[in-house]
Amino acid sequence: MKNYIPYISFALIVLLPGCKKEEAPKPKVIYENSSKPKAEAATDTAQIEVADLPISMEGTNYLIHPIGVMSGSSKGVKSLDAGQGFTVSNYGEYQITGYLKNLKFQEIGTDSIYALTDKAVLIQTATYLKNFADKTKQQLMVYSLADMDTNKDGKLDSSDIESLYMSTISGQKFTKLSADYQELIDWKIIESKNLLYFRTIEDASKNGEFSSNDVVHYFYLSLNEKEWKPIEFFPLKN
């Protein structure tokens, strides 16, 4: 056994320098001089835009074209090497998911195609409110997306704050529902009352991270109104 001791010791010496400490998670928000972070994100010239084949939501008269990228440095990009081909989105249960730069809309029977927004965004989910449409004949879409480079790393990705938006099925009236710099927690529809409820969390401590010590906000809005104005309520107050 003595003959093996020097080799074991040498192996430990060789391996130790290769050990690295795990990197701490990056904050969602980085503040400069106690002011709000800038919203601009740098353009990645290495990205190649790709449009998936259009999606038709049942009972609607519009085609939706998901727009994403197939290469580049931004988080969430799906590469050809990963076996994803040219696909940049997934679809199921009236919801489009992915890391999308935009959605484009086309009324069936026309050649005109137009974008949901002209701003830099990263759309993670786009949900058609099918049950609500069946009941009220109003056809609406709800989106979760990043619209600001809140962690100031020069790009929009899933590490930035997630916000809640809504539009009509045609992509018109694209409206932000959650407040700036508040992270979306979740949302749901109360179909019997035609109401949309959602929760957000605010970085009250201004440490750039969200935790149980921060402030949770509760909102609802009527889907019957022409203008979508969330109303804050306080279920935890006596």
N, C-alpha and C positions, 0 to 999 in steps of 0.2 A: 504493500500500500504506500510506502514511503516514496516510491518512484513516481507516483501520480500527483503528489502534492504540488510540486513546482508547476506542473502544467495547468492544474486547476487555478492556482493563484495567478498565473499569467493570463489565463482566459478571463478572469474577473477584471484584471487590470485593463485588458483590451476592450471589454464590453462597457465598463463604467463611463468612459468619455462619451459614448454614443447615447447615453440616457439624456432625455430632454424633459423639461417640465411642460405640462400641458398648458397651452395658451388660455388665458382667461377669455371668456366670451366678450365680444365687442358690444358696447352699449348701443341701444337703439337710437339714442339722441346724443349729439355732441354739441355743447353750448360754447359760444365764443363771447367773451366779455359780457356774460350774463344776458346775452340777447338770443333771440331765436335763431336756429341754424338756417343757412341759406337753402333754398329749395332746388337750385340748379344742379344737374348732374352732367358730367362730361359725356360727350358722344363717343361711343366705341366704334371706330372706323373699320374694325375687323369683323363686325357683325354683318351677316348676310340675311336680309329679310326673306321670309318664306310665308306664303299664304296656304293654309290648309284648304281642302275642298269645302264648299259652303255647307252650312248646317241649316236645316229648316225645322223650326219648332212646330209641333203639331197644332193645327188650328190657326196658324198665323199666315200672313201674306208676305213675309220677308225672309230673305236668305241672310245668314250671318257668316262672314268670312273671318276666321281667326288669323291674326298676323303675329308672327314670332320671328325668332332668329335661329339659325342652325349652326352657327359658330360664333366665337368671340370670347371675351374674358368675363362677361357678366354672369353672375350666379344664376343657375336655373336654365342655362342654355343647353339644348339637347343636341348632341353631336352625332354625326354620321357614324363615327367610330363606336358609339355606344349602341349601335344597332337600332336606332330610332328612325333611320331614314330621314325623310323630309317632314315628318309629323311633328308639329309644335303644340298640339292640344289634344285633349281627350274629351269625349262627350258621353253623358249618360244621365238619365233621370232629369232631363230638362236643365242640365247644368254643364257648362263648358269650363274646363279647368286647364291650367298650364301656367307658363310664365310668358304672358303675351304683351306685346308692345301696343296693340290696338285691336279693335274689332271694326270691320267694315260691313255696312248694311246695304242691301239691294232689294228693292220691291220686286216681287216676282212679276215677270212680264215686261220689265224695263231694263235698260242697259246701264243706268246710272248707279254708281257705287260710291258711297261716301263714308268717311271715318267717324267713329264715335267721338273722338276728341283730337284736337291738334296739339295737346300738351303731352309732355313726357310722362308716361305711366307704366306700371307693370301690373297687369291684370292677372289675378290668381284664380278667381271664380267669377262666372257670369251666370246667373240663375234666372230662368223664366218662371214667373209666378203662375203656373198652369192652373192650379185649383182656384186661385183668385180670379183668373180670367174667365173660367167656366161660369163662375157665379155672377160676376159683375160686368163682363164683356170688356173690361179694361185689361190691356195687355202690357205688362210691365216687366222690366229686368232689374235685378239687384246685383251689384258688383262689390267684391272685396279686392282692393288694389293698393299699391304704393304710389303716391303721387309727389313725394318729396324725398330728397336725399338727406334724411334726418341724421344719419350717422356719419355724413361727410366723408365717404370713401370714394366719391366721384362717380357713383353709379346707383341705379335703382335696382334693388333686389329684395329678397324676403327678409333681409336683416333690417330693412327700413320699416317705419311705422305703417301699419295696415289701416286703410280707411274704408268707409262704406259710401257707396254711390247708388243712384237709381236712374233709370231712363225709361222711355216707352220702348215697345218692341221694335220700333223703327230706328232706335238709337238717338232719338230727339229728346230734349229736356234732360240732358245729362247733368245730374245735380249731386253735389257732395252733401251727405247727410251728417256725417260725424265731424266734430270740431278738429281744427288743425292741432297736431301734436298730441292727439289722444289716440291710443291704440284700440282698435276694434277687438272686443272680446267675442261676441256672438250676436246673432240676430234671429228673429223668428216672426212668422205671420200669424195673427189671430184672425182666422178666416171669418168667424161668426160676427166679428166687429169691424172687419176691413181695416185692421190696424197692423202696423209694422212696429215691433219692439226691438231695441238693441241696447247693448252695454258697451261702454268704453272705459279705459283706465287712463288717468292723467298722472304724469310724472311730477307729483306734488313736491317731492324732495329735491327735484332738479339734479339728480345724480346720473341721469342718462339711462336709467334702467327702470323696469316696471316690476313691482313686487307687491306683496300683501299690505305693505305700509303706505302704498299710494292710494289715490282717491278713485273709486269706481263711480261712474255716472250712468244714469238710467234714462232712456228716452223712448218716446213713442210718436208716431205720426199717423194721421188719417190718410189712407190711400184714396179716399173719395175726393179730397180737396184738389183744386187745380194747382195750387202752390204747395210744395212739399216742405213743410216747416216743422222740424222735430221739436217736441216739447219735453223738457226735462221734468222728471218726477222723482220722488224721494220715498221709496218703499221702506226704508229702514228707520225713518223718523216716526216718533210716537204721535 
